[in-house]
Amino acid sequence: MVTAGAVSAAAVPSAESYAINALHAKPTRSVALDARLVEGEVSENLNSATLRSFGTFDGVKYWIALDNDGLLCLVALIDTKDWVAGMSCAGPEAFAAQGTGVRLLGPRAEVEAYLIPDGEVARAGFLTSKTPNLVVANPAASARDREVVAPAGTSRTTSEFQLRVFAGPISRD
C-alpha cells in the first residue's frame, strides 16, 4: 500500500516569516525580472507577487522574492553582453541565523553578494553594504579575511546572527 500526504498551505513559509521589510512592503511600482531571465529556471521558480528590486550596483542587478516553496531568494544578474545570473534561497530559520549568499563568475566579471535580515550588520573589510539588507563582497578576498566576519550587533548575546560567507576567494581555475 502506498500513501501520499498533501503539504498544507501552512507548511509553506510566507513573507511574514522573514525579517526583511522590503518583502512586506507593497511595491511603489511594478517590478519585473530582467527580460533575459523571464523564460528561464529563475523566473519559473519565483512567486512574481513577492518580487522586489534591490537595484543595480556596480553593473549587477539584484532582486528578492519568495520561491514556490516559500524560501526567500536573492537573485543576481551580471548585466554585461555575456551575462550571468543565479540565485540563492533560504528558509526562515536559516535566513535569520546566517542570511543567504550568491556568487557568480562571468567571462568579464564576478560578484559575491549576501542578503541579511533587517537590523543585522555584517562587518568585515571585504564586505560593503549597498542597502540595509544587501551586502556585497570582494570575491577575491582571501580565506583568512573571510574568517574574521564579525557577528552582527554589539555582541553574541544580543544577536545570534552570523553571516555565512563563502570559504575562499572566487577562482577562474
N, CA and C atoms as an extended XYZ file, in Angstrom:
519
Properties=species:S:1:pos:R:3:atomname:S:1:resname:S:1:resid:I:1 pbc="F F F"
N         0.840       -1.173        0.000 N   MET     1
C         0.000        0.000        0.000 CA  MET     1
C         0.889        1.240        0.000 C   MET     1
N         0.578        2.185       -0.854 N   VAL     2
C         1.319        3.441       -0.948 CA  VAL     2
C         0.389        4.564       -0.529 C   VAL     2
N         0.905        5.422        0.340 N   THR     3
C         0.114        6.585        0.744 CA  THR     3
C         0.906        7.838        0.447 C   THR     3
N         0.194        8.881        0.185 N   ALA     4
C         0.840       10.178       -0.061 CA  ALA     4
C         0.105       11.225        0.736 C   ALA     4
N         0.863       12.095        1.341 N   GLY     5
C         0.250       13.170        2.119 CA  GLY     5
C         0.395       14.488        1.405 C   GLY     5
N        -0.604       15.288        1.492 N   ALA     6
C        -0.536       16.624        0.889 CA  ALA     6
C         0.144       17.570        1.860 C   ALA     6
N         0.905       18.482        1.317 N   VAL     7
C         1.540       19.509        2.139 CA  VAL     7
C         0.520       20.610        2.350 C   VAL     7
N         0.299       20.975        3.582 N   SER     8
C        -0.678       22.024        3.858 CA  SER     8
C        -0.103       23.388        3.509 C   SER     8
N        -0.992       24.321        3.231 N   ALA     9
C        -0.553       25.682        2.904 CA  ALA     9
C         0.201       26.301        4.074 C   ALA     9
N        -0.130       25.875        5.296 N   ALA    10
C         0.542       26.425        6.473 CA  ALA    10
C         2.011       26.020        6.523 C   ALA    10
N         2.382       24.937        5.852 N   ALA    11
C         3.760       24.462        5.864 CA  ALA    11
C         4.669       25.317        4.983 C   ALA    11
N         4.109       26.061        4.057 N   VAL    12
C         4.901       26.899        3.158 CA  VAL    12
C         5.096       28.260        3.815 C   VAL    12
N         6.350       28.672        4.049 N   PRO    13
C         6.587       29.971        4.690 CA  PRO    13
C         6.028       31.126        3.853 C   PRO    13
N         5.566       32.154        4.537 N   SER    14
C         5.057       33.353        3.871 CA  SER    14
C         6.070       34.478        4.029 C   SER    14
N         5.806       35.591        3.400 N   ALA    15
C         6.688       36.758        3.510 CA  ALA    15
C         6.847       37.192        4.964 C   ALA    15
N         5.807       37.030        5.761 N   GLU    16
C         5.859       37.430        7.166 CA  GLU    16
C         6.822       36.568        7.976 C   GLU    16
N         7.257       35.456        7.429 N   SER    17
C         8.206       34.564        8.113 CA  SER    17
C         9.625       35.120        8.108 C   SER    17
N         9.865       36.179        7.346 N   TYR    18
C        11.214       36.716        7.167 CA  TYR    18
C        11.311       38.141        7.690 C   TYR    18
N        12.404       38.438        8.373 N   ALA    19
C        12.654       39.780        8.905 CA  ALA    19
C        13.316       40.624        7.823 C   ALA    19
N        12.495       41.045        6.864 N   ILE    20
C        13.006       41.888        5.788 CA  ILE    20
C        11.845       42.765        5.286 C   ILE    20
N        11.835       44.012        5.731 N   ASN    21
C        10.735       44.923        5.430 CA  ASN    21
C        10.468       45.087        3.944 C   ASN    21
N        11.499       45.057        3.122 N   ALA    22
C        11.319       45.242        1.685 CA  ALA    22
C        10.384       44.192        1.097 C   ALA    22
N        10.364       43.024        1.663 N   LEU    23
C         9.500       41.948        1.173 CA  LEU    23
C         8.045       42.177        1.591 C   LEU    23
N         7.830       42.821        2.720 N   HIS    24
C         6.480       43.041        3.243 CA  HIS    24
C         5.795       44.255        2.632 C   HIS    24
N         6.588       45.244        2.243 N   ALA    25
C         6.028       46.492        1.715 CA  ALA    25
C         5.428       46.278        0.329 C   ALA    25
N         4.342       46.998        0.082 N   LYS    26
C         3.774       46.957       -1.267 CA  LYS    26
C         4.715       47.705       -2.192 C   LYS    26
N         4.982       47.143       -3.377 N   PRO    27
C         5.891       47.843       -4.294 CA  PRO    27
C         5.289       49.181       -4.730 C   PRO    27
N         6.151       50.191       -4.853 N   THR    28
C         5.686       51.509       -5.290 CA  THR    28
C         5.495       51.557       -6.800 C   THR    28
N         6.086       50.598       -7.473 N   ARG    29
C         5.916       50.488       -8.928 CA  ARG    29
C         5.997       49.015       -9.300 C   ARG    29
N         5.591       48.714      -10.503 N   SER    30
C         5.647       47.333      -10.974 CA  SER    30
C         7.107       46.884      -11.084 C   SER    30
N         7.391       45.703      -10.576 N   VAL    31
C         8.748       45.169      -10.611 CA  VAL    31
C         8.747       43.917      -11.469 C   VAL    31
N         9.737       43.820      -12.337 N   ALA    32
C         9.862       42.641      -13.185 CA  ALA    32
C        11.322       42.221      -13.235 C   ALA    32
N        11.519       40.954      -13.471 N   LEU    33
C        12.870       40.460      -13.700 CA  LEU    33
C        13.360       40.967      -15.042 C   LEU    33
N        14.643       41.036      -15.209 N   ASP    34
C        15.239       41.365      -16.490 CA  ASP    34
C        14.692       40.392      -17.542 C   ASP    34
N        14.444       40.878      -18.734 N   ALA    35
C        13.864       40.064      -19.798 CA  ALA    35
C        14.671       38.800      -20.081 C   ALA    35
N        15.989       38.845      -19.862 N   ARG    36
C        16.821       37.664      -20.114 CA  ARG    36
C        16.511       36.526      -19.148 C   ARG    36
N        15.862       36.831      -18.028 N   LEU    37
C        15.567       35.810      -17.020 CA  LEU    37
C        14.125       35.317      -17.067 C   LEU    37
N        13.289       35.960      -17.849 N   VAL    38
C        11.860       35.677      -17.824 CA  VAL    38
C        11.520       34.250      -18.222 C   VAL    38
N        12.167       33.687      -19.196 N   GLU    39
C        11.806       32.346      -19.637 CA  GLU    39
C        12.742       31.277      -19.101 C   GLU    39
N        13.493       31.584      -18.078 N   GLY    40
C        14.439       30.626      -17.541 CA  GLY    40
C        13.972       29.999      -16.253 C   GLY    40
N        14.827       29.174      -15.724 N   GLU    41
C        14.566       28.460      -14.487 CA  GLU    41
C        14.336       29.411      -13.321 C   GLU    41
N        15.038       30.548      -13.321 N   VAL    42
C        14.906       31.505      -12.223 CA  VAL    42
C        13.463       31.988      -12.116 C   VAL    42
N        12.906       32.498      -13.186 N   SER    43
C        11.562       33.076      -13.120 CA  SER    43
C        10.488       32.025      -12.888 C   SER    43
N        10.680       30.821      -13.378 N   GLU    44
C         9.686       29.765      -13.191 CA  GLU    44
C         9.552       29.369      -11.734 C   GLU    44
N        10.588       29.539      -10.948 N   ASN    45
C        10.568       29.130       -9.546 CA  ASN    45
C        10.172       30.235       -8.586 C   ASN    45
N        10.031       31.471       -9.078 N   LEU    46
C         9.743       32.595       -8.188 CA  LEU    46
C         8.268       32.972       -8.186 C   LEU    46
N         7.788       33.408       -7.032 N   ASN    47
C         6.444       33.933       -6.894 CA  ASN    47
C         6.507       35.404       -7.310 C   ASN    47
N         5.995       35.724       -8.475 N   SER    48
C         6.135       37.081       -9.022 CA  SER    48
C         5.458       38.143       -8.150 C   SER    48
N         4.460       37.772       -7.361 N   ALA    49
C         3.793       38.743       -6.495 CA  ALA    49
C         4.709       39.227       -5.373 C   ALA    49
N         5.754       38.465       -5.060 N   THR    50
C         6.675       38.852       -3.980 CA  THR    50
C         7.968       39.465       -4.501 C   THR    50
N         8.101       39.600       -5.805 N   LEU    51
C         9.326       40.118       -6.415 CA  LEU    51
C         9.545       41.585       -6.063 C   LEU    51
N        10.749       41.889       -5.582 N   ARG    52
C        11.140       43.266       -5.267 CA  ARG    52
C        12.519       43.517       -5.843 C   ARG    52
N        12.719       44.694       -6.424 N   SER    53
C        14.028       45.076       -6.948 CA  SER    53
C        14.867       45.678       -5.834 C   SER    53
N        16.138       45.300       -5.786 N   PHE    54
C        17.070       45.897       -4.838 CA  PHE    54
C        18.011       46.859       -5.550 C   PHE    54
N        17.820       47.035       -6.848 N   GLY    55
C        18.611       47.996       -7.586 CA  GLY    55
C        19.782       47.383       -8.321 C   GLY    55
N        20.581       48.267       -8.920 N   THR    56
C        21.772       47.870       -9.667 CA  THR    56
C        22.977       48.527       -9.018 C   THR    56
N        23.969       47.715       -8.705 N   PHE    57
C        25.204       48.208       -8.094 CA  PHE    57
C        26.383       47.616       -8.827 C   PHE    57
N        27.274       48.470       -9.295 N   ASP    58
C        28.492       48.028       -9.979 CA  ASP    58
C        28.200       47.060      -11.121 C   ASP    58
N        27.149       47.357      -11.894 N   GLY    59
C        26.816       46.538      -13.059 CA  GLY    59
C        26.112       45.233      -12.754 C   GLY    59
N        25.635       45.073      -11.533 N   VAL    60
C        24.915       43.856      -11.149 CA  VAL    60
C        23.515       44.248      -10.675 C   VAL    60
N        22.496       43.591      -11.243 N   LYS    61
C        21.111       43.829      -10.841 CA  LYS    61
C        20.728       42.807       -9.770 C   LYS    61
N        19.947       43.266       -8.768 N   TYR    62
C        19.536       42.391       -7.664 CA  TYR    62
C        18.032       42.456       -7.453 C   TYR    62
N        17.446       41.301       -7.148 N   TRP    63
C        16.043       41.197       -6.765 CA  TRP    63
C        15.928       40.231       -5.588 C   TRP    63
N        14.820       40.347       -4.861 N   ILE    64
C        14.464       39.336       -3.868 CA  ILE    64
C        13.044       38.880       -4.169 C   ILE    64
N        12.720       37.666       -3.773 N   ALA    65
C        11.368       37.127       -3.930 CA  ALA    65
C        11.287       35.828       -3.165 C   ALA    65
N        10.066       35.400       -2.905 N   LEU    66
C         9.865       34.054       -2.388 CA  LEU    66
C         9.777       33.107       -3.570 C   LEU    66
N        10.304       31.893       -3.403 N   ASP    67
C        10.134       30.913       -4.461 CA  ASP    67
C         8.828       30.160       -4.215 C   ASP    67
N         8.524       29.213       -5.072 N   ASN    68
C         7.260       28.486       -4.976 CA  ASN    68
C         7.147       27.646       -3.707 C   ASN    68
N         8.258       27.397       -3.025 N   ASP    69
C         8.242       26.649       -1.764 CA  ASP    69
C         8.277       27.568       -0.544 C   ASP    69
N         8.207       28.881       -0.774 N   GLY    70
C         8.214       29.841        0.327 CA  GLY    70
C         9.592       30.206        0.832 C   GLY    70
N        10.647       29.814        0.122 N   LEU    71
C        12.008       30.191        0.512 CA  LEU    71
C        12.301       31.600        0.012 C   LEU    71
N        13.055       32.361        0.791 N   LEU    72
C        13.457       33.710        0.399 CA  LEU    72
C        14.683       33.619       -0.500 C   LEU    72
N        14.612       34.254       -1.667 N   CYS    73
C        15.688       34.137       -2.660 CA  CYS    73
C        16.292       35.494       -2.996 C   CYS    73
N        17.586       35.483       -3.175 N   LEU    74
C        18.337       36.611       -3.694 CA  LEU    74
C        18.723       36.249       -5.120 C   LEU    74
N        18.331       37.081       -6.065 N   VAL    75
C        18.634       36.863       -7.482 CA  VAL    75
C        19.627       37.933       -7.911 C   VAL    75
N        20.659       37.532       -8.638 N   ALA    76
C        21.658       38.484       -9.139 CA  ALA    76
C        21.891       38.245      -10.619 C   ALA    76
N        22.120       39.335      -11.344 N   LEU    77
C        22.396       39.281      -12.779 CA  LEU    77
C        23.571       40.192      -13.070 C   LEU    77
N        24.672       39.619      -13.549 N   ILE    78
C        25.787       40.434      -14.031 CA  ILE    78
C        25.343       40.963      -15.380 C   ILE    78
N        25.112       42.270      -15.461 N   ASP    79
C        24.488       42.900      -16.614 CA  ASP    79
C        25.524       43.319      -17.649 C   ASP    79
N        26.042       42.324      -18.366 N   THR    80
C        27.000       42.556      -19.448 CA  THR    80
C        26.532       41.802      -20.680 C   THR    80
N        27.230       41.991      -21.791 N   LYS    81
C        26.898       41.271      -23.021 CA  LYS    81
C        26.896       39.760      -22.776 C   LYS    81
N        27.883       39.287      -22.069 N   ASP    82
C        27.981       37.868      -21.710 CA  ASP    82
C        27.427       37.679      -20.306 C   ASP    82
N        26.145       37.948      -20.128 N   TRP    83
C        25.520       37.989      -18.814 CA  TRP    83
C        25.506       36.623      -18.139 C   TRP    83
N        25.472       36.694      -16.819 N   VAL    84
C        25.385       35.507      -15.975 CA  VAL    84
C        24.404       35.832      -14.862 C   VAL    84
N        23.546       34.879      -14.520 N   ALA    85
C        22.573       35.099      -13.449 CA  ALA    85
C        22.499       33.871      -12.561 C   ALA    85
N        22.051       34.095      -11.352 N   GLY    86
C        21.850       32.989      -10.434 CA  GLY    86
C        21.073       33.448       -9.230 C   GLY    86
N        20.722       32.485       -8.393 N   MET    87
C        20.007       32.840       -7.176 CA  MET    87
C        20.348       31.864       -6.068 C   MET    87
N        20.121       32.335       -4.858 N   SER    88
C        20.328       31.539       -3.661 CA  SER    88
C        19.119       31.751       -2.770 C   SER    88
N        18.643       30.684       -2.151 N   CYS    89
C        17.435       30.765       -1.342 CA  CYS    89
C        17.667       30.163        0.036 C   CYS    89
N        16.895       30.632        1.009 N   ALA    90
C        16.974       30.107        2.373 CA  ALA    90
C        15.595       30.147        3.012 C   ALA    90
N        15.364       29.211        3.910 N   GLY    91
C        14.135       29.187        4.688 CA  GLY    91
C        14.226       30.185        5.833 C   GLY    91
N        13.124       30.395        6.557 N   PRO    92
C        13.100       31.412        7.617 CA  PRO    92
C        14.176       31.237        8.690 C   PRO    92
N        14.379       30.031        9.178 N   GLU    93
C        15.346       29.822       10.260 CA  GLU    93
C        16.775       30.049        9.768 C   GLU    93
N        17.106       29.478        8.628 N   ALA    94
C        18.459       29.645        8.081 CA  ALA    94
C        18.732       31.106        7.743 C   ALA    94
N        17.753       31.791        7.157 N   PHE    95
C        17.949       33.199        6.814 CA  PHE    95
C        18.162       34.038        8.074 C   PHE    95
N        17.367       33.806        9.100 N   ALA    96
C        17.503       34.567       10.341 CA  ALA    96
C        18.852       34.328       11.004 C   ALA    96
N        19.407       33.137       10.861 N   ALA    97
C        20.665       32.796       11.518 CA  ALA    97
C        21.901       33.184       10.729 C   ALA    97
N        21.823       33.130        9.383 N   GLN    98
C        23.043       33.326        8.599 CA  GLN    98
C        22.863       34.034        7.268 C   GLN    98
N        21.664       34.489        6.925 N   GLY    99
C        21.455       35.152        5.640 CA  GLY    99
C        21.531       34.165        4.493 C   GLY    99
N        21.658       34.678        3.287 N   THR   100
C        21.856       33.823        2.121 CA  THR   100
C        22.752       34.571        1.145 C   THR   100
N        23.583       33.837        0.425 N   GLY   101
C        24.531       34.475       -0.480 CA  GLY   101
C        24.550       33.849       -1.849 C   GLY   101
N        24.934       34.647       -2.817 N   VAL   102
C        25.063       34.174       -4.195 CA  VAL   102
C        26.421       34.613       -4.724 C   VAL   102
N        27.018       33.750       -5.513 N   ARG   103
C        28.327       34.043       -6.106 CA  ARG   103
C        28.263       33.651       -7.581 C   ARG   103
N        28.652       34.604       -8.439 N   LEU   104
C        28.615       34.376       -9.882 CA  LEU   104
C        29.967       34.706      -10.493 C   LEU   104
N        30.354       33.911      -11.451 N   LEU   105
C        31.597       34.134      -12.181 CA  LEU   105
C        31.263       34.205      -13.663 C   LEU   105
N        31.431       35.398      -14.229 N   GLY   106
C        31.174       35.589      -15.646 CA  GLY   106
C        32.482       35.748      -16.397 C   GLY   106
N        32.412       35.810      -17.727 N   PRO   107
C        33.634       35.942      -18.518 CA  PRO   107
C        34.432       37.206      -18.205 C   PRO   107
N        33.733       38.283      -17.830 N   ARG   108
C        34.417       39.554      -17.592 CA  ARG   108
C        34.195       40.127      -16.198 C   ARG   108
N        33.415       39.454      -15.391 N   ALA   109
C        33.102       39.994      -14.062 CA  ALA   109
C        32.726       38.865      -13.114 C   ALA   109
N        32.839       39.173      -11.837 N   GLU   110
C        32.387       38.245      -10.817 CA  GLU   110
C        31.680       39.038       -9.733 C   GLU   110
N        30.793       38.356       -9.023 N   VAL   111
C        30.039       39.009       -7.956 CA  VAL   111
C        29.842       38.029       -6.811 C   VAL   111
N        29.833       38.586       -5.625 N   GLU   112
C        29.511       37.837       -4.415 CA  GLU   112
C        28.655       38.773       -3.576 C   GLU   112
N        27.439       38.362       -3.277 N   ALA   113
C        26.512       39.216       -2.547 CA  ALA   113
C        25.736       38.391       -1.525 C   ALA   113
N        25.313       39.074       -0.468 N   TYR   114
C        24.602       38.425        0.622 CA  TYR   114
C        23.366       39.230        1.000 C   TYR   114
N        22.299       38.532        1.283 N   LEU   115
C        21.070       39.130        1.773 CA  LEU   115
C        21.005       38.856        3.268 C   LEU   115
N        20.774       39.909        4.064 N   ILE   116
C        20.754       39.758        5.518 CA  ILE   116
C        19.442       40.310        6.073 C   ILE   116
N        19.017       39.829        7.244 N   PRO   117
C        17.766       40.313        7.845 CA  PRO   117
C        17.848       41.776        8.275 C   PRO   117
N        16.689       42.382        8.420 N   ASP   118
C        16.599       43.748        8.944 CA  ASP   118
C        17.319       43.845       10.273 C   ASP   118
N        18.035       44.934       10.465 N   GLY   119
C        18.679       45.204       11.740 CA  GLY   119
C        20.005       44.505       11.958 C   GLY   119
N        20.376       43.618       11.076 N   GLU   120
C        21.658       42.923       11.223 CA  GLU   120
C        22.728       43.668       10.441 C   GLU   120
N        23.951       43.525       10.886 N   VAL   121
C        25.081       44.181       10.239 CA  VAL   121
C        26.176       43.142       10.072 C   VAL   121
N        26.737       43.081        8.896 N   ALA   122
C        27.870       42.186        8.651 CA  ALA   122
C        29.107       43.060        8.556 C   ALA   122
N        30.058       42.835        9.450 N   ARG   123
C        31.257       43.672        9.493 CA  ARG   123
C        32.485       42.861        9.103 C   ARG   123
N        33.165       43.318        8.103 N   ALA   124
C        34.453       42.765        7.692 CA  ALA   124
C        34.977       43.664        6.585 C   ALA   124
N        36.284       43.735        6.463 N   GLY   125
C        36.901       44.618        5.482 CA  GLY   125
C        36.563       44.306        4.046 C   GLY   125
N        36.176       43.080        3.752 N   PHE   126
C        35.890       42.714        2.365 CA  PHE   126
C        34.404       42.849        2.028 C   PHE   126
N        33.582       43.331        2.968 N   LEU   127
C        32.142       43.497        2.763 CA  LEU   127
C        31.771       44.969        2.656 C   LEU   127
N        30.818       45.283        1.763 N   THR   128
C        30.311       46.640        1.599 CA  THR   128
C        28.793       46.593        1.582 C   THR   128
N        28.147       47.369        2.427 N   SER   129
C        26.695       47.420        2.469 CA  SER   129
C        26.183       48.290        1.320 C   SER   129
N        25.233       47.775        0.547 N   LYS   130
C        24.624       48.533       -0.550 CA  LYS   130
C        23.230       49.012       -0.196 C   LYS   130
N        22.509       48.242        0.600 N   THR   131
C        21.199       48.611        1.140 CA  THR   131
C        21.182       48.054        2.563 C   THR   131
N        20.149       48.354        3.350 N   PRO   132
C        20.117       47.764        4.691 CA  PRO   132
C        20.141       46.236        4.697 C   PRO   132
N        19.763       45.602        3.589 N   ASN   133
C        19.712       44.140        3.549 CA  ASN   133
C        20.672       43.503        2.560 C   ASN   133
N        21.338       44.286        1.738 N   LEU   134
C        22.224       43.733        0.705 CA  LEU   134
C        23.665       44.138        0.982 C   LEU   134
N        24.510       43.123        1.092 N   VAL   135
C        25.933       43.318        1.334 CA  VAL   135
C        26.674       42.665        0.181 C   VAL   135
N        27.617       43.382       -0.421 N   VAL   136
C        28.439       42.779       -1.473 CA  VAL   136
C        29.843       42.567       -0.922 C   VAL   136
N        30.514       41.589       -1.487 N   ALA   137
C        31.839       41.224       -1.010 CA  ALA   137
C        32.842       41.322       -2.138 C   ALA   137
N        34.084       41.479       -1.755 N   ASN   138
C        35.176       41.376       -2.708 CA  ASN   138
C        35.351       39.883       -2.966 C   ASN   138
N        35.016       39.393       -4.173 N   PRO   139
C        35.092       37.961       -4.429 CA  PRO   139
C        36.513       37.399       -4.359 C   PRO   139
N        37.499       38.268       -4.426 N   ALA   140
C        38.896       37.814       -4.374 CA  ALA   140
C        39.452       37.804       -2.950 C   ALA   140
N        38.637       38.167       -1.965 N   ALA   141
C        39.113       38.199       -0.574 CA  ALA   141
C        39.627       36.816       -0.169 C   ALA   141
N        40.705       36.813        0.552 N   SER   142
C        41.343       35.555        0.955 CA  SER   142
C        40.501       34.800        1.978 C   SER   142
N        40.790       33.526        2.115 N   ALA   143
C        40.120       32.705        3.125 CA  ALA   143
C        40.371       33.268        4.513 C   ALA   143
N        41.552       33.789        4.751 N   ARG   144
C        41.877       34.375        6.057 CA  ARG   144
C        41.001       35.592        6.346 C   ARG   144
N        40.829       36.472        5.354 N   ASP   145
C        39.959       37.639        5.537 CA  ASP   145
C        38.525       37.213        5.840 C   ASP   145
N        38.094       36.129        5.235 N   ARG   146
C        36.732       35.644        5.412 CA  ARG   146
C        36.490       35.053        6.792 C   ARG   146
N        37.526       34.655        7.471 N   GLU   147
C        37.395       34.080        8.812 CA  GLU   147
C        37.038       35.126        9.858 C   GLU   147
N        37.244       36.390        9.546 N   VAL   148
C        37.039       37.435       10.548 CA  VAL   148
C        35.687       38.131       10.436 C   VAL   148
N        34.726       37.528        9.762 N   VAL   149
C        33.402       38.133        9.687 CA  VAL   149
C        32.838       38.165       11.100 C   VAL   149
N        32.623       39.370       11.584 N   ALA   150
C        32.162       39.546       12.966 CA  ALA   150
C        30.664       39.319       13.061 C   ALA   150
N        30.197       38.818       14.194 N   PRO   151
C        28.756       38.684       14.364 CA  PRO   151
C        28.095       40.052       14.362 C   PRO   151
N        26.859       40.079       13.968 N   ALA   152
C        26.119       41.341       13.945 CA  ALA   152
C        25.810       41.794       15.358 C   ALA   152
N        25.401       43.023       15.468 N   GLY   153
C        25.078       43.571       16.777 CA  GLY   153
C        26.352       43.868       17.553 C   GLY   153
N        26.200       44.162       18.809 N   THR   154
C        27.359       44.530       19.611 CA  THR   154
C        28.029       43.324       20.253 C   THR   154
N        27.299       42.250       20.416 N   SER   155
C        27.895       41.044       20.993 CA  SER   155
C        27.057       39.837       20.647 C   SER   155
N        27.602       38.684       20.876 N   ARG   156
C        26.877       37.441       20.629 CA  ARG   156
C        25.613       37.347       21.476 C   ARG   156
N        25.601       38.007       22.602 N   THR   157
C        24.424       37.912       23.478 CA  THR   157
C        23.246       38.717       22.948 C   THR   157
N        23.477       39.681       22.071 N   THR   158
C        22.371       40.479       21.546 CA  THR   158
C        21.862       39.966       20.212 C   THR   158
N        22.621       39.127       19.554 N   SER   159
C        22.177       38.606       18.269 CA  SER   159
C        22.822       37.263       18.001 C   SER   159
N        22.035       36.366       17.504 N   GLU   160
C        22.558       35.050       17.125 CA  GLU   160
C        22.931       35.018       15.646 C   GLU   160
N        22.744       36.132       14.944 N   PHE   161
C        23.052       36.174       13.519 CA  PHE   161
C        24.557       36.114       13.278 C   PHE   161
N        24.960       35.260       12.344 N   GLN   162
C        26.356       35.167       11.917 CA  GLN   162
C        26.338       34.931       10.410 C   GLN   162
N        26.689       35.947        9.647 N   LEU   163
C        26.671       35.824        8.195 CA  LEU   163
C        27.542       34.660        7.759 C   LEU   163
N        26.974       33.795        6.958 N   ARG   164
C        27.730       32.666        6.426 CA  ARG   164
C        28.265       33.067        5.058 C   ARG   164
N        29.577       33.202        4.969 N   VAL   165
C        30.211       33.634        3.722 CA  VAL   165
C        30.877       32.448        3.039 C   VAL   165
N        31.114       32.593        1.752 N   PHE   166
C        31.842       31.564        1.023 CA  PHE   166
C        33.242       31.447        1.624 C   PHE   166
N        33.766       30.237        1.712 N   ALA   167
C        35.006       29.958        2.453 CA  ALA   167
C        36.256       30.573        1.841 C   ALA   167
N        36.348       30.633        0.556 N   GLY   168
C        37.561       31.135       -0.066 CA  GLY   168
C        37.269       32.057       -1.218 C   GLY   168
N        38.313       32.613       -1.797 N   PRO   169
C        38.118       33.539       -2.918 CA  PRO   169
C        37.586       32.810       -4.141 C   PRO   169
N        36.912       33.565       -4.990 N   ILE   170
C        36.434       33.016       -6.248 CA  ILE   170
C        37.643       32.709       -7.127 C   ILE   170
N        37.552       31.679       -7.924 N   SER   171
C        38.688       31.276       -8.730 CA  SER   171
C        38.265       31.008      -10.166 C   SER   171
N        39.078       31.430      -11.084 N   ARG   172
C        38.818       31.173      -12.506 CA  ARG   172
C        39.482       29.868      -12.966 C   ARG   172
N        40.091       29.151      -12.051 N   ASP   173
C        40.766       27.873      -12.409 CA  ASP   173
C        39.791       26.777      -12.676 C   ASP   173
